[in-house]
Amino acid sequence: MIEENKQLLEFNTFRVWAKARYFAEINRPDEFMKLVESNIYQENKDNILFLWWGSNMLLTGDFDGLVIKNNIKTMRLTSFDDTSATLTVWWWYNRHELVEFCARKGRRGIENLALIPGSVWAAPIQNIGAYGVEVESVIKTVKWFDLTSGNIRALNHRECHFAYRDSVFKHELKDKFFITHVTFVFSKEPQPHLEYGALGELSSDASLMDIVEKICNIRASKLPSISEMWTAWSFFKNPIISEEQFMEIQQSFPDIKHRIVDGEEPRYKLAAGQLLELAWVKKGEKEWMVGTYENHCLVLVNHGEKSGAKIRDFAQSLQQRVKGMTGISLEVEVNII
Ligand SMILES: Cc1cc2nc3c(=O)[nH]c(=O)nc-3n(C[C@H](O)[C@H](O)[C@H](O)COP(=O)(O)OP(=O)(O)OC[C@H]3O[C@@H](n4cnc5c(N)ncnc54)[C@H](O)[C@@H]3O)c2cc1C
């Protein structure tokens, strides 16, 4: 059933108010195919927004098109041998459930991504990552419905052009796709990534379940649940800059935190949180009903603002402060709609 002028408040974790001109929920793959044939889909096919939890988007106004909320949930184990497991997840699947499933089956690769909110199919779009692991390390193929031609197409890992919080889906394919299947290859071999923060407290032979539990505890101690705090978590990406830019900024700020990024040319990843602090942005700073989180200024929090545009404006003012102080342009991680 297609609803009109649907309020999207409960479908975005920033909890801003925005209406969809048309709104449809799909619970089975055939419902999506039926929707595609409808006049409303055909009339709005250049203006479609897919969402699941809306945990990585900021709606800055009403959406004058068709919003499709995907509730389909299936998973298929394509092969499961002694050394690896190939798993295809169709359509929808809560990613944390997948992390737990793999940990129970002894399959490795995504344990560090425990408790990141969101669906499996949103994961490749921004190549989600945490605690030294990015989801691309286990993705084999991504299948997608081509909104332009109506065909199902597939990309292998190389063709997805994965990078830090980035992929082909944010560029060449932007607004042209609906991800329907993600195929992962997990490993049975222990390759733990325990180098980040409190994970180092685990011994190198920690079990998968120990790692998942530790990450859940770390995350739970750092971030309140999204029902208590309205946010999409990290609002900005950590900037990656050239050696020349790095030398320049290091002259002004000798203690600048950085990691060297692998590649042909040396490049440097800075900490966006530190750049904000250098620009005198404070943790817990508030402008009317919008602010930074009390424990981390990279995280923007909505304290009751209805308008997503106000959150965007606040974010832009932070970007200007960082640019003015350090010369670095902070890129937004959240999808601004
Ligand atoms: C408390 C909190 C902590 C977080 N921690 C992390 C973290 O540690 N690491 C990290 O990387 N991210 C993190 N995030 C961000 C977020 O969880 C991820 O980006 C997640 O992948 C978003 O999933 P979603 O299903 O809610 O996507 P949505 O927000 O619903 O959608 C995100 C974007 O993808 C598009 N989209 C979604 N599904 C499809 C599809 N099937 N086909 C086409 N387009 C689609 C949407 O239109 C939108 O543009 C965090 C967010 C919160 C709120």
The ligand as an SDF file (V2000), in Angstrom:
LIG
                    3D

 53 58  0  0  0  0  0  0  0  0999 V2000
   24.7950    5.1090   17.2910 C   0  0  0  0  0  0  0  0  0  0  0  0
   25.3970    4.9110   15.9240 C   0  0  0  0  0  0  0  0  0  0  0  0
   26.6630    4.3420   15.7980 C   0  0  0  0  0  0  0  0  0  0  0  0
   27.2320    4.1530   14.5120 C   0  0  0  0  0  0  0  0  0  0  0  0
   28.4840    3.5880   14.4220 N   0  0  0  0  0  0  0  0  0  0  0  0
   29.0460    3.4110   13.1910 C   0  0  0  0  0  0  0  0  0  0  0  0
   30.3740    2.8340   13.0710 C   0  0  0  0  0  0  0  0  0  0  0  0
   31.0210    2.4830   14.0610 O   0  0  0  0  0  0  0  0  0  0  0  0
   30.8960    2.6670   11.8200 N   0  0  0  0  0  0  0  0  0  0  0  0
   30.1880    3.0270   10.6960 C   0  0  0  0  0  0  0  0  0  0  0  0
   30.7270    2.8450    9.5900 O   0  0  0  0  0  0  0  0  0  0  0  0
   28.9530    3.5730   10.7810 N   0  0  0  0  0  0  0  0  0  0  0  0
   28.3630    3.7840   11.9930 C   0  0  0  0  0  0  0  0  0  0  0  0
   27.1140    4.3490   12.0990 N   0  0  0  0  0  0  0  0  0  0  0  0
   26.3920    4.7530   10.8420 C   0  0  0  0  0  0  0  0  0  0  0  0
   25.3150    3.7230   10.3500 C   0  0  0  0  0  0  0  0  0  0  0  0
   25.0260    2.7830   11.3230 O   0  0  0  0  0  0  0  0  0  0  0  0
   25.7800    2.9840    9.1180 C   0  0  0  0  0  0  0  0  0  0  0  0
   26.1200    3.8820    8.0990 O   0  0  0  0  0  0  0  0  0  0  0  0
   24.7060    2.0160    8.5640 C   0  0  0  0  0  0  0  0  0  0  0  0
   25.2730    1.2920    7.4950 O   0  0  0  0  0  0  0  0  0  0  0  0
   23.4240    2.6760    8.1090 C   0  0  0  0  0  0  0  0  0  0  0  0
   22.4750    1.6300    7.9090 O   0  0  0  0  0  0  0  0  0  0  0  0
   20.9230    1.8490    7.6850 P   0  0  0  0  0  0  0  0  0  0  0  0
   20.4030    0.5280    7.2760 O   0  0  0  0  0  0  0  0  0  0  0  0
   20.3120    2.5180    8.8730 O   0  0  0  0  0  0  0  0  0  0  0  0
   20.9590    2.8270    6.4510 O   0  0  0  0  0  0  0  0  0  0  0  0
   20.0570    4.0980    6.1740 P   0  0  0  0  0  0  0  0  0  0  0  0
   20.4970    5.2290    7.0500 O   0  0  0  0  0  0  0  0  0  0  0  0
   18.6260    3.7160    6.1810 O   0  0  0  0  0  0  0  0  0  0  0  0
   20.5360    4.4210    4.6990 O   0  0  0  0  0  0  0  0  0  0  0  0
   21.8240    4.9700    4.4670 C   0  0  0  0  0  0  0  0  0  0  0  0
   21.9620    5.3780    2.9950 C   0  0  0  0  0  0  0  0  0  0  0  0
   21.9670    4.2290    2.1590 O   0  0  0  0  0  0  0  0  0  0  0  0
   20.8550    4.2390    1.2750 C   0  0  0  0  0  0  0  0  0  0  0  0
   20.3720    2.8690    1.2260 N   0  0  0  0  0  0  0  0  0  0  0  0
   20.1170    2.0860    2.2800 C   0  0  0  0  0  0  0  0  0  0  0  0
   19.8080    0.8630    1.8550 N   0  0  0  0  0  0  0  0  0  0  0  0
   19.8310    0.8710    0.5090 C   0  0  0  0  0  0  0  0  0  0  0  0
   19.5990   -0.1150   -0.4850 C   0  0  0  0  0  0  0  0  0  0  0  0
   19.2360   -1.3750   -0.2030 N   0  0  0  0  0  0  0  0  0  0  0  0
   19.7540    0.2540   -1.7590 N   0  0  0  0  0  0  0  0  0  0  0  0
   20.0760    1.5090   -2.0750 C   0  0  0  0  0  0  0  0  0  0  0  0
   20.3210    2.4680   -1.1850 N   0  0  0  0  0  0  0  0  0  0  0  0
   20.1920    2.1550    0.1120 C   0  0  0  0  0  0  0  0  0  0  0  0
   19.8480    5.2000    1.8620 C   0  0  0  0  0  0  0  0  0  0  0  0
   19.0050    5.7420    0.8720 O   0  0  0  0  0  0  0  0  0  0  0  0
   20.7920    6.2380    2.4850 C   0  0  0  0  0  0  0  0  0  0  0  0
   21.2590    7.1300    1.5240 O   0  0  0  0  0  0  0  0  0  0  0  0
   26.5210    4.5470   13.3480 C   0  0  0  0  0  0  0  0  0  0  0  0
   25.2340    5.1240   13.4860 C   0  0  0  0  0  0  0  0  0  0  0  0
   24.6760    5.3140   14.7560 C   0  0  0  0  0  0  0  0  0  0  0  0
   23.3100    5.9330   14.8640 C   0  0  0  0  0  0  0  0  0  0  0  0
  1  2  1  0
  2  3  1  0
  2 52  2  0
  3  4  2  0
  4  5  1  0
  4 50  1  0
  5  6  2  0
  6  7  1  0
  6 13  1  0
  7  8  2  0
  7  9  1  0
  9 10  1  0
 10 11  2  0
 10 12  1  0
 12 13  2  0
 13 14  1  0
 14 15  1  0
 14 50  1  0
 15 16  1  0
 16 17  1  0
 16 18  1  0
 18 19  1  0
 18 20  1  0
 20 21  1  0
 20 22  1  0
 22 23  1  0
 23 24  1  0
 24 25  2  0
 24 26  1  0
 24 27  1  0
 27 28  1  0
 28 29  2  0
 28 30  1  0
 28 31  1  0
 31 32  1  0
 32 33  1  0
 33 34  1  0
 33 48  1  0
 34 35  1  0
 35 36  1  0
 35 46  1  0
 36 37  1  0
 36 45  1  0
 37 38  2  0
 38 39  1  0
 39 40  1  0
 39 45  2  0
 40 41  1  0
 40 42  2  0
 42 43  1  0
 43 44  2  0
 44 45  1  0
 46 47  1  0
 46 48  1  0
 48 49  1  0
 50 51  2  0
 51 52  1  0
 52 53  1  0
M  END
$$$$
